[in-house]
Amino acid sequence: MADMNEVSLPWKEYQPLLTENYKVAVSCLNCVLKCLRRNPELFTEYNRIEDKQSSKGIISEVDPCAEVKVGHLHYLPHHPRR
């Protein structure tokens, strides 16, 4: 039990496993690529940020042959800020 100066983390005890969303993620990626192709400056900045995050270990490529240990692979789609 937390004392008067502490609060517990707001996590739910039991979470359902995320669903497999490969097709949705690929669709989002295609939209991102279309946007980036229309704006070369944004593409350059987007690529610079991805390279920086990759070199810091924040993001990494997914090995499509890697064994899935729990549930399904769930991809986090992303997009450039405008």
N, C-alpha and C positions, 0 to 999 in steps of 0.2 A: 504494500500500500504506500502511495506517495505521501510525503509529509506536506505541510502547508506551503512550501516553497518549490514544489515539484509538480509537474503534470506528466501523465503518461503519454506515450506517442500515440497519435490518432490512427493506428493501423487496425484494420479489421482482422480478426483472428484467422478466419478461413476465407481465402480468395479462390474463385474458380480459375482454372487454367485459361490462359488466353487462347483464342482460336488461331488456326493457321490462316494467314492473310496474304500469301504470296501474290496472288492475282491483283488484289487491291493495291499492294505496295508497288508492283510493276506499273500499274495504271497511273499512280501518283508520280512515279519516276518519269514516265513518258510526258506528263504535263509539265514537270519541272524542266526537262530537257527542251521542250518546245519553247518555254518561256526564256530559258537561257540562250537559246539559239537566236532569238529575236533581239537580245540585248547583250552584245559582246562585252561591255564593261561589267555588267552584272555577272556574266559567266566567269570573267577573270577574277573578280573578287570572291565569288563563290568557290572557285577552284583553290584560291589562295587559302581561304579559311579551312576548307576540307584538308588540304595538305598540312596545315598547321595543327589541326585537331588530330590528324593521323599520326604525325610525328610525336605528339604528346601522349598518344595512347588513349585519347578520348573516344575515338571512333576506330573501327577496323573493318576490313572486308569480311564477308561471311563466306566460309568454306561450304559450298553446296554439298560436299560429300561428308561433312562432319556428322557424327552421330548425335541425334537429339536425345538428351538424357531424360527430360521430363516434358510431357505434353507434345506440343508442336513448336516449330519455329514461328516466331511472331516478329515481323519486321516493323520498325518504327519509321514511317514515311517522314520526310522532311521537305522543306521548301525554302527558297531564298526569301529574305525580307525584301520588300519593295519600297 
